[in-house]
Each structure stands twice: as structure tokens, then as C-alpha cells.
């Protein structure tokens, strides 16, 4: 039984295998196009401007933008100036999701994009290479009555990239800069129903913290998460196709072992690629629905990295084989 596997297959069997694979592919496309909803949803949020009336910062205090425990809010910074409220006492609060909605583990991940609304002022312009320092805290809870539990707290810096397509004169004061969106944060799973973000922009003239960043009027966030309906269809497809791939791999390796010669390098590479495809398609994401596994994004990156590495090695192997054949 020397030769390759395809050479040992009859034309009838080869056609049957090809038709089955085409049917599987057509079925997958039909499920994705006719049954599954759009993969992701983007939800815009506008941060409420809350006033921290305590002079000393308390990390255990959380400010709610709405609801029964509504914080003391101001409408804009002109009101803050009139009431002599300092910038260090203003907290931008964002509740995720919007009122009367809940997050779900079926959303799988949550990505937040940050955007500043910055007004042009002659006396407070954005400096070249300006960096904004953000003191952000993230909390969660699973019902509307329990206390907030801190999930993460960090002080981050983001570089502003803003343009003003008008002449910088007093006549155009109040116009907004056009600023690029900034990456803010990402959660590897959405295990809780409610999330709360408290964002501060601490100002320290002596240390040049948040100096020369213009006049920030509002903070906007865009939350992107996977749709629950898409997740269910995706999980179902992976659960259905993984055993099929395993059966094909067992059949493939059995055909190789029946040959009188040992497996060649290309056959081993194909089998290794099949193993990686099986590893990346095993529906371990089912566990993320019931468990708070925050490392799912890292695990997904590791699986994808293993597959990419093997694809690179397979490409090198094919190129080397072609070079050897041509050189002869």
C-alpha cells in the first residue's frame, strides 16, 4: 500500500468525501446567514458627572449615575465653576448596561472604547503629545439592591490625538476637537449582571498631571459585546463539528498506519494541523457560561497562537519541499 492516501482511494470514495465536505460547508454558511444574528452589538454610553463631596478620596465609595442611590450630579463644568467644585472632586460614572437591562455570560466578552469631548479654549489648548491620566475603578453586582464589589482599579495614561479644522481664534471658542477613539478596557467574560465604572481625571499642576489636555466637557464610552443568540449558534456549531473532525482525524491516521512505509513529513504536518484545529474548536467556552473564568481571552490567544505557529511551519515545509523538487 505504498503511496499517498489519496492515491489509495477510489474515485468513488474521493467524490463522496468531497461532496460531504461541500455539504458541511454549505450547511455552515446557511446557519450563519439564516439563523445566527449579528455577531456583536455596540452600545453608546455618556458618563454622568458626579460630585464627590468628600475631600479625601475613598476607594470604597461608588457613584451611581441613576437609580435610588443617585449621586449628586452637575450638568456641565460651567455649573462646577459657579459652585467652586474642583476638578479632582468630579467623578464620571457609567452604569453598564443601560437602565432596565442586564448583562449575560452569553455575551462572552466586553470591549470598551473611550472618547473625549474636548472644547477649544484659547487659554487652555491641547498641547502637542498631550497625555491624559485616568483613575478608573470597576465594580460589579448581580442584583439592584446589593452593594457594589470592586473588580479592578487602575491608573492609566492615554495619548490624545486631536485635530481642530478651524482657525484658533476667540471667535471659535467652544468648538469641539475631533479626537481619535482610545482603547479603554476589555473583559474576558461577562459573569455579572451589572457593572459600574467610576472615572476620575486627577489634576496636579506641580506634577504636570492632566495639564495641557484642553477643556474636557464629556466622556463617552462605546461598549461592544458578543450577542447571546450568536454565541448559542456558535457553541452549537462547535459542539456538532468537533466530533466530526475527530472522526476524520482517526480515519486519516488509521489509513496512514495501514501503509507499509512510515509516515512522511507532510502527512505528519497535516495530522498536526488537524490536532490544532480540533484543539481550537473544542467548545470549552461552554464552561465560561457557568463559571467566572476571566482568563478565557488569554486561553483563546494561546490556542490561536499554536495554530498560527503550525501553519507557519507547514508553509515552510511546503516551500522547502518545492525548492528541493525544483532544484533537482
TORKOL-4160 file (C-alpha; in steps of 0.2 Angstrom, whole numbers, padded with zeros to 4 digits, m for minus):
328
<pt num="1" X="0000" Y="0000" Z="0000"/>
<pt num="2" X="0014" Y="0012" Z="m0005"/>
<pt num="3" X="0010" Y="0030" Z="m0010"/>
<pt num="4" X="m0001" Y="0044" Z="m0003"/>
<pt num="5" X="m0018" Y="0041" Z="0005"/>
<pt num="6" X="m0027" Y="0050" Z="m0009"/>
<pt num="7" X="m0019" Y="0038" Z="m0022"/>
<pt num="8" X="m0025" Y="0023" Z="m0012"/>
<pt num="9" X="m0043" Y="0030" Z="m0013"/>
<pt num="10" X="m0055" Y="0025" Z="m0027"/>
<pt num="11" X="m0063" Y="0039" Z="m0037"/>
<pt num="12" X="m0080" Y="0035" Z="m0029"/>
<pt num="13" X="m0074" Y="0037" Z="m0012"/>
<pt num="14" X="m0064" Y="0053" Z="m0016"/>
<pt num="15" X="m0080" Y="0060" Z="m0023"/>
<pt num="16" X="m0091" Y="0055" Z="m0008"/>
<pt num="17" X="m0078" Y="0063" Z="0004"/>
<pt num="18" X="m0078" Y="0079" Z="m0007"/>
<pt num="19" X="m0097" Y="0080" Z="m0008"/>
<pt num="20" X="m0099" Y="0078" Z="0011"/>
<pt num="21" X="m0086" Y="0092" Z="0014"/>
<pt num="22" X="m0095" Y="0103" Z="0002"/>
<pt num="23" X="m0112" Y="0100" Z="0011"/>
<pt num="24" X="m0104" Y="0103" Z="0028"/>
<pt num="25" X="m0098" Y="0120" Z="0021"/>
<pt num="26" X="m0114" Y="0125" Z="0013"/>
<pt num="27" X="m0123" Y="0120" Z="0029"/>
<pt num="28" X="m0112" Y="0131" Z="0040"/>
<pt num="29" X="m0114" Y="0146" Z="0028"/>
<pt num="30" X="m0133" Y="0144" Z="0029"/>
<pt num="31" X="m0133" Y="0143" Z="0048"/>
<pt num="32" X="m0123" Y="0158" Z="0049"/>
<pt num="33" X="m0133" Y="0168" Z="0036"/>
<pt num="34" X="m0151" Y="0162" Z="0040"/>
<pt num="35" X="m0151" Y="0158" Z="0059"/>
<pt num="36" X="m0137" Y="0167" Z="0068"/>
<pt num="37" X="m0139" Y="0185" Z="0072"/>
<pt num="38" X="m0126" Y="0198" Z="0070"/>
<pt num="39" X="m0110" Y="0194" Z="0080"/>
<pt num="40" X="m0108" Y="0209" Z="0091"/>
<pt num="41" X="m0118" Y="0224" Z="0097"/>
<pt num="42" X="m0111" Y="0242" Z="0101"/>
<pt num="43" X="m0119" Y="0252" Z="0114"/>
<pt num="44" X="m0115" Y="0270" Z="0117"/>
<pt num="45" X="m0114" Y="0277" Z="0135"/>
<pt num="46" X="m0112" Y="0295" Z="0141"/>
<pt num="47" X="m0104" Y="0297" Z="0158"/>
<pt num="48" X="m0113" Y="0306" Z="0171"/>
<pt num="49" X="m0104" Y="0320" Z="0180"/>
<pt num="50" X="m0105" Y="0316" Z="0199"/>
<pt num="51" X="m0098" Y="0327" Z="0213"/>
<pt num="52" X="m0088" Y="0319" Z="0227"/>
<pt num="53" X="m0092" Y="0330" Z="0242"/>
<pt num="54" X="m0078" Y="0321" Z="0252"/>
<pt num="55" X="m0062" Y="0330" Z="0251"/>
<pt num="56" X="m0052" Y="0314" Z="0254"/>
<pt num="57" X="m0053" Y="0301" Z="0241"/>
<pt num="58" X="m0062" Y="0285" Z="0247"/>
<pt num="59" X="m0059" Y="0270" Z="0236"/>
<pt num="60" X="m0074" Y="0261" Z="0244"/>
<pt num="61" X="m0087" Y="0274" Z="0238"/>
<pt num="62" X="m0096" Y="0271" Z="0222"/>
<pt num="63" X="m0106" Y="0284" Z="0212"/>
<pt num="64" X="m0121" Y="0279" Z="0203"/>
<pt num="65" X="m0127" Y="0289" Z="0188"/>
<pt num="66" X="m0146" Y="0284" Z="0191"/>
<pt num="67" X="m0157" Y="0274" Z="0202"/>
<pt num="68" X="m0161" Y="0275" Z="0220"/>
<pt num="69" X="m0143" Y="0279" Z="0225"/>
<pt num="70" X="m0141" Y="0293" Z="0213"/>
<pt num="71" X="m0126" Y="0303" Z="0215"/>
<pt num="72" X="m0126" Y="0322" Z="0216"/>
<pt num="73" X="m0124" Y="0327" Z="0198"/>
<pt num="74" X="m0120" Y="0343" Z="0188"/>
<pt num="75" X="m0125" Y="0346" Z="0171"/>
<pt num="76" X="m0109" Y="0354" Z="0164"/>
<pt num="77" X="m0092" Y="0361" Z="0170"/>
<pt num="78" X="m0099" Y="0379" Z="0170"/>
<pt num="79" X="m0110" Y="0374" Z="0184"/>
<pt num="80" X="m0095" Y="0366" Z="0193"/>
<pt num="81" X="m0086" Y="0383" Z="0191"/>
<pt num="82" X="m0100" Y="0393" Z="0198"/>
<pt num="83" X="m0101" Y="0381" Z="0213"/>
<pt num="84" X="m0082" Y="0381" Z="0215"/>
<pt num="85" X="m0081" Y="0362" Z="0213"/>
<pt num="86" X="m0063" Y="0357" Z="0209"/>
<pt num="87" X="m0059" Y="0345" Z="0195"/>
<pt num="88" X="m0052" Y="0332" Z="0207"/>
<pt num="89" X="m0070" Y="0331" Z="0215"/>
<pt num="90" X="m0078" Y="0326" Z="0199"/>
<pt num="91" X="m0082" Y="0308" Z="0195"/>
<pt num="92" X="m0088" Y="0302" Z="0179"/>
<pt num="93" X="m0100" Y="0287" Z="0182"/>
<pt num="94" X="m0105" Y="0275" Z="0169"/>
<pt num="95" X="m0118" Y="0260" Z="0173"/>
<pt num="96" X="m0117" Y="0245" Z="0161"/>
<pt num="97" X="m0129" Y="0241" Z="0154"/>
<pt num="98" X="m0142" Y="0254" Z="0151"/>
<pt num="99" X="m0157" Y="0255" Z="0163"/>
<pt num="100" X="m0169" Y="0240" Z="0163"/>
<pt num="101" X="m0157" Y="0229" Z="0155"/>
<pt num="102" X="m0145" Y="0215" Z="0161"/>
<pt num="103" X="m0128" Y="0209" Z="0155"/>
<pt num="104" X="m0126" Y="0190" Z="0152"/>
<pt num="105" X="m0112" Y="0177" Z="0152"/>
<pt num="106" X="m0118" Y="0173" Z="0134"/>
<pt num="107" X="m0111" Y="0190" Z="0129"/>
<pt num="108" X="m0093" Y="0181" Z="0131"/>
<pt num="109" X="m0083" Y="0197" Z="0132"/>
<pt num="110" X="m0085" Y="0216" Z="0134"/>
<pt num="111" X="m0074" Y="0229" Z="0125"/>
<pt num="112" X="m0075" Y="0247" Z="0130"/>
<pt num="113" X="m0069" Y="0262" Z="0118"/>
<pt num="114" X="m0066" Y="0279" Z="0126"/>
<pt num="115" X="m0069" Y="0296" Z="0118"/>
<pt num="116" X="m0067" Y="0313" Z="0125"/>
<pt num="117" X="m0077" Y="0328" Z="0120"/>
<pt num="118" X="m0065" Y="0342" Z="0122"/>
<pt num="119" X="m0069" Y="0360" Z="0118"/>
<pt num="120" X="m0057" Y="0373" Z="0111"/>
<pt num="121" X="m0052" Y="0387" Z="0123"/>
<pt num="122" X="m0038" Y="0400" Z="0119"/>
<pt num="123" X="m0031" Y="0399" Z="0136"/>
<pt num="124" X="m0032" Y="0380" Z="0138"/>
<pt num="125" X="m0027" Y="0372" Z="0121"/>
<pt num="126" X="m0022" Y="0354" Z="0119"/>
<pt num="127" X="m0003" Y="0353" Z="0119"/>
<pt num="128" X="0007" Y="0343" Z="0107"/>
<pt num="129" X="0009" Y="0325" Z="0113"/>
<pt num="130" X="m0003" Y="0328" Z="0127"/>
<pt num="131" X="m0006" Y="0313" Z="0139"/>
<pt num="132" X="m0022" Y="0311" Z="0149"/>
<pt num="133" X="m0021" Y="0302" Z="0166"/>
<pt num="134" X="m0036" Y="0291" Z="0170"/>
<pt num="135" X="m0040" Y="0285" Z="0188"/>
<pt num="136" X="m0053" Y="0271" Z="0184"/>
<pt num="137" X="m0062" Y="0259" Z="0196"/>
<pt num="138" X="m0073" Y="0245" Z="0190"/>
<pt num="139" X="m0086" Y="0236" Z="0201"/>
<pt num="140" X="m0100" Y="0223" Z="0199"/>
<pt num="141" X="m0116" Y="0216" Z="0207"/>
<pt num="142" X="m0129" Y="0204" Z="0202"/>
<pt num="143" X="m0145" Y="0212" Z="0209"/>
<pt num="144" X="m0150" Y="0230" Z="0210"/>
<pt num="145" X="m0150" Y="0230" Z="0229"/>
<pt num="146" X="m0134" Y="0223" Z="0234"/>
<pt num="147" X="m0118" Y="0233" Z="0237"/>
<pt num="148" X="m0105" Y="0236" Z="0223"/>
<pt num="149" X="m0090" Y="0224" Z="0224"/>
<pt num="150" X="m0073" Y="0231" Z="0217"/>
<pt num="151" X="m0067" Y="0221" Z="0202"/>
<pt num="152" X="m0052" Y="0231" Z="0197"/>
<pt num="153" X="m0044" Y="0248" Z="0200"/>
<pt num="154" X="m0030" Y="0256" Z="0189"/>
<pt num="155" X="m0022" Y="0272" Z="0185"/>
<pt num="156" X="m0019" Y="0273" Z="0166"/>
<pt num="157" X="m0012" Y="0285" Z="0153"/>
<pt num="158" X="m0018" Y="0288" Z="0135"/>
<pt num="159" X="m0011" Y="0299" Z="0122"/>
<pt num="160" X="m0023" Y="0312" Z="0115"/>
<pt num="161" X="m0023" Y="0313" Z="0096"/>
<pt num="162" X="m0035" Y="0328" Z="0092"/>
<pt num="163" X="m0037" Y="0340" Z="0077"/>
<pt num="164" X="m0046" Y="0356" Z="0075"/>
<pt num="165" X="m0050" Y="0361" Z="0057"/>
<pt num="166" X="m0054" Y="0379" Z="0061"/>
<pt num="167" X="m0043" Y="0394" Z="0064"/>
<pt num="168" X="m0039" Y="0395" Z="0083"/>
<pt num="169" X="m0046" Y="0412" Z="0087"/>
<pt num="170" X="m0058" Y="0418" Z="0101"/>
<pt num="171" X="m0072" Y="0418" Z="0088"/>
<pt num="172" X="m0072" Y="0399" Z="0088"/>
<pt num="173" X="m0071" Y="0395" Z="0106"/>
<pt num="174" X="m0082" Y="0381" Z="0112"/>
<pt num="175" X="m0080" Y="0371" Z="0096"/>
<pt num="176" X="m0075" Y="0353" Z="0099"/>
<pt num="177" X="m0059" Y="0345" Z="0094"/>
<pt num="178" X="m0060" Y="0329" Z="0083"/>
<pt num="179" X="m0052" Y="0316" Z="0093"/>
<pt num="180" X="m0047" Y="0298" Z="0089"/>
<pt num="181" X="m0055" Y="0284" Z="0099"/>
<pt num="182" X="m0045" Y="0277" Z="0113"/>
<pt num="183" X="m0044" Y="0259" Z="0119"/>
<pt num="184" X="m0050" Y="0258" Z="0137"/>
<pt num="185" X="m0053" Y="0241" Z="0144"/>
<pt num="186" X="m0058" Y="0223" Z="0139"/>
<pt num="187" X="m0066" Y="0210" Z="0150"/>
<pt num="188" X="m0063" Y="0191" Z="0146"/>
<pt num="189" X="m0080" Y="0186" Z="0151"/>
<pt num="190" X="m0096" Y="0194" Z="0157"/>
<pt num="191" X="m0100" Y="0184" Z="0173"/>
<pt num="192" X="m0111" Y="0198" Z="0181"/>
<pt num="193" X="m0127" Y="0207" Z="0178"/>
<pt num="194" X="m0122" Y="0225" Z="0182"/>
<pt num="195" X="m0105" Y="0234" Z="0180"/>
<pt num="196" X="m0101" Y="0252" Z="0187"/>
<pt num="197" X="m0087" Y="0262" Z="0181"/>
<pt num="198" X="m0080" Y="0277" Z="0191"/>
<pt num="199" X="m0068" Y="0288" Z="0181"/>
<pt num="200" X="m0058" Y="0302" Z="0188"/>
<pt num="201" X="m0046" Y="0314" Z="0179"/>
<pt num="202" X="m0035" Y="0320" Z="0193"/>
<pt num="203" X="m0026" Y="0337" Z="0191"/>
<pt num="204" X="m0009" Y="0341" Z="0198"/>
<pt num="205" X="m0001" Y="0356" Z="0191"/>
<pt num="206" X="0016" Y="0353" Z="0200"/>
<pt num="207" X="0017" Y="0335" Z="0193"/>
<pt num="208" X="0010" Y="0341" Z="0176"/>
<pt num="209" X="m0004" Y="0328" Z="0178"/>
<pt num="210" X="m0019" Y="0332" Z="0166"/>
<pt num="211" X="m0011" Y="0348" Z="0161"/>
<pt num="212" X="m0012" Y="0354" Z="0143"/>
<pt num="213" X="m0026" Y="0342" Z="0138"/>
<pt num="214" X="m0039" Y="0355" Z="0134"/>
<pt num="215" X="m0056" Y="0358" Z="0142"/>
<pt num="216" X="m0064" Y="0341" Z="0143"/>
<pt num="217" X="m0083" Y="0343" Z="0143"/>
<pt num="218" X="m0089" Y="0325" Z="0142"/>
<pt num="219" X="m0083" Y="0307" Z="0142"/>
<pt num="220" X="m0091" Y="0294" Z="0130"/>
<pt num="221" X="m0089" Y="0276" Z="0130"/>
<pt num="222" X="m0094" Y="0263" Z="0117"/>
<pt num="223" X="m0097" Y="0245" Z="0124"/>
<pt num="224" X="m0095" Y="0231" Z="0112"/>
<pt num="225" X="m0101" Y="0213" Z="0117"/>
<pt num="226" X="m0105" Y="0197" Z="0108"/>
<pt num="227" X="m0123" Y="0194" Z="0105"/>
<pt num="228" X="m0131" Y="0180" Z="0115"/>
<pt num="229" X="m0140" Y="0172" Z="0101"/>
<pt num="230" X="m0124" Y="0172" Z="0090"/>
<pt num="231" X="m0115" Y="0164" Z="0105"/>
<pt num="232" X="m0128" Y="0150" Z="0106"/>
<pt num="233" X="m0127" Y="0146" Z="0087"/>
<pt num="234" X="m0108" Y="0147" Z="0088"/>
<pt num="235" X="m0107" Y="0135" Z="0103"/>
<pt num="236" X="m0119" Y="0123" Z="0094"/>
<pt num="237" X="m0109" Y="0123" Z="0078"/>
<pt num="238" X="m0093" Y="0119" Z="0088"/>
<pt num="239" X="m0101" Y="0106" Z="0098"/>
<pt num="240" X="m0108" Y="0097" Z="0082"/>
<pt num="241" X="m0092" Y="0099" Z="0071"/>
<pt num="242" X="m0079" Y="0094" Z="0084"/>
<pt num="243" X="m0084" Y="0076" Z="0084"/>
<pt num="244" X="m0084" Y="0076" Z="0065"/>
<pt num="245" X="m0066" Y="0082" Z="0064"/>
<pt num="246" X="m0061" Y="0069" Z="0077"/>
<pt num="247" X="m0068" Y="0055" Z="0067"/>
<pt num="248" X="m0060" Y="0062" Z="0051"/>
<pt num="249" X="m0043" Y="0063" Z="0060"/>
<pt num="250" X="m0044" Y="0045" Z="0067"/>
<pt num="251" X="m0049" Y="0039" Z="0050"/>
<pt num="252" X="m0034" Y="0048" Z="0042"/>
<pt num="253" X="m0021" Y="0042" Z="0054"/>
<pt num="254" X="m0028" Y="0024" Z="0053"/>
<pt num="255" X="m0025" Y="0025" Z="0034"/>
<pt num="256" X="m0008" Y="0031" Z="0037"/>
<pt num="257" X="m0004" Y="0017" Z="0049"/>
<pt num="258" X="m0010" Y="0004" Z="0037"/>
<pt num="259" X="0003" Y="0008" Z="0024"/>
<pt num="260" X="0019" Y="m0002" Z="0023"/>
<pt num="261" X="0030" Y="0013" Z="0024"/>
<pt num="262" X="0032" Y="0026" Z="0039"/>
<pt num="263" X="0023" Y="0042" Z="0038"/>
<pt num="264" X="0031" Y="0056" Z="0028"/>
<pt num="265" X="0034" Y="0073" Z="0035"/>
<pt num="266" X="0020" Y="0081" Z="0025"/>
<pt num="267" X="0007" Y="0068" Z="0032"/>
<pt num="268" X="0013" Y="0072" Z="0050"/>
<pt num="269" X="0011" Y="0090" Z="0047"/>
<pt num="270" X="m0007" Y="0088" Z="0040"/>
<pt num="271" X="m0011" Y="0077" Z="0056"/>
<pt num="272" X="m0003" Y="0090" Z="0067"/>
<pt num="273" X="m0014" Y="0104" Z="0059"/>
<pt num="274" X="m0029" Y="0093" Z="0062"/>
<pt num="275" X="m0025" Y="0091" Z="0080"/>
<pt num="276" X="m0023" Y="0110" Z="0082"/>
<pt num="277" X="m0039" Y="0113" Z="0073"/>
<pt num="278" X="m0048" Y="0101" Z="0085"/>
<pt num="279" X="m0040" Y="0110" Z="0100"/>
<pt num="280" X="m0045" Y="0127" Z="0094"/>
<pt num="281" X="m0063" Y="0121" Z="0090"/>
<pt num="282" X="m0066" Y="0111" Z="0106"/>
<pt num="283" X="m0081" Y="0121" Z="0114"/>
<pt num="284" X="m0073" Y="0124" Z="0131"/>
<pt num="285" X="m0082" Y="0141" Z="0131"/>
<pt num="286" X="m0097" Y="0132" Z="0137"/>
<pt num="287" X="m0089" Y="0132" Z="0154"/>
<pt num="288" X="m0087" Y="0151" Z="0153"/>
<pt num="289" X="m0106" Y="0152" Z="0154"/>
<pt num="290" X="m0107" Y="0144" Z="0172"/>
<pt num="291" X="m0090" Y="0149" Z="0179"/>
<pt num="292" X="m0081" Y="0166" Z="0181"/>
<pt num="293" X="m0066" Y="0162" Z="0170"/>
<pt num="294" X="m0058" Y="0178" Z="0167"/>
<pt num="295" X="m0043" Y="0170" Z="0158"/>
<pt num="296" X="m0054" Y="0165" Z="0143"/>
<pt num="297" X="m0046" Y="0178" Z="0131"/>
<pt num="298" X="m0029" Y="0173" Z="0136"/>
<pt num="299" X="m0033" Y="0154" Z="0133"/>
<pt num="300" X="m0041" Y="0159" Z="0116"/>
<pt num="301" X="m0025" Y="0168" Z="0111"/>
<pt num="302" X="m0014" Y="0154" Z="0116"/>
<pt num="303" X="m0025" Y="0142" Z="0105"/>
<pt num="304" X="m0024" Y="0154" Z="0090"/>
<pt num="305" X="m0005" Y="0156" Z="0093"/>
<pt num="306" X="m0002" Y="0137" Z="0092"/>
<pt num="307" X="m0012" Y="0136" Z="0076"/>
<pt num="308" X="m0003" Y="0150" Z="0068"/>
<pt num="309" X="0014" Y="0143" Z="0073"/>
<pt num="310" X="0009" Y="0126" Z="0065"/>
<pt num="311" X="0003" Y="0135" Z="0049"/>
<pt num="312" X="0019" Y="0144" Z="0048"/>
<pt num="313" X="0029" Y="0128" Z="0050"/>
<pt num="314" X="0018" Y="0119" Z="0037"/>
<pt num="315" X="0021" Y="0134" Z="0025"/>
<pt num="316" X="0040" Y="0132" Z="0027"/>
<pt num="317" X="0039" Y="0113" Z="0025"/>
<pt num="318" X="0029" Y="0115" Z="0009"/>
<pt num="319" X="0041" Y="0129" Z="0002"/>
<pt num="320" X="0056" Y="0118" Z="0007"/>
<pt num="321" X="0049" Y="0103" Z="m0002"/>
<pt num="322" X="0045" Y="0113" Z="m0018"/>
<pt num="323" X="0063" Y="0120" Z="m0018"/>
<pt num="324" X="0070" Y="0103" Z="m0016"/>
<pt num="325" X="0060" Y="0097" Z="m0031"/>
<pt num="326" X="0064" Y="0112" Z="m0042"/>
<pt num="327" X="0082" Y="0111" Z="m0038"/>
<pt num="328" X="0083" Y="0093" Z="m0044"/>
